[in-house]
Amino acid sequence: MQTDTRKTPRLFEYMDFRAFLRDAYQARKEASRSFSYRYIAGKVGLDAGSFSRILKGERKLDPEVAVRMARVFGLDAREQMFFETLVLFGQARTLTEKNHFLEKIFRLRGIKMGTLEERQYVFYKEWYYSALRELLRFQPFDGDWKKIARRLRPAIRPIDAKRAVRLLEDIGLVTSEPYRVTHPVITSGEGIQAVFVNNLHAAMGELAMRTLREANPSERDFSGLTLSLSPNGFEKLKYKLKQFRSEVLEMAQQDVDENCVYQVNLQAFPLSHSRDPGKA
């Protein structure tokens, strides 16, 4: 059976390897009825059911199988490397691993700093980008990078403050002359959005621990609850937290005479397994 790649989707536009496989399969199937799950499975050393489960996210795609899968879909050497990296990114378990493979994806795509996607990645990776944006809501800025850099806690380098404000301008989150905050919503594909936001959560979590040690108690408010909840109770809790976030945002928008930037972290995470992890 000859490989026909004329209708194969553009791989470098994808961030989800399963989405690419589904679209590429459909395109090849339309070109040749003999191109089937059974054909693919035979070429890569799986059964037809396994390929179906991979597409549904019910089974992992092993790296060596990913290499054979890339060949079945007629990918060239650069595309194969990109596809294999997409697989590793999609199946990475830790934030560190996801960041590593995401940066490799940017390099393989040929993305240079300045494209919206990578600038969003940088925005969420450093805590002070969002902090500076909030600071510019009420703090007049005259171009004194040293002054605005030391206004943050902890203080950052003037060169980092300048780089951050320039990026905020590029993304459209602030305008200059005079500096003013705008209100667009930053969006990205679901496959990478979680990585962006989780980087910010991790950075703000580290700042929270530092603040707990160093800030005056009158400047902060820390509290917590340890609860036992059912799955339904946990969903209700998430809904309550969502409502609370909306109320806090509305309160902040109506506030006047602001003079400080605050970070409000809301976390709810398990301290136990829902069932005995020792049992299958």
Order of alpha helices (4+ residues) and beta strands (2+ residues): alpha-alpha-alpha-alpha-alpha-alpha-alpha-alpha-alpha-alpha-beta-beta-alpha-alpha
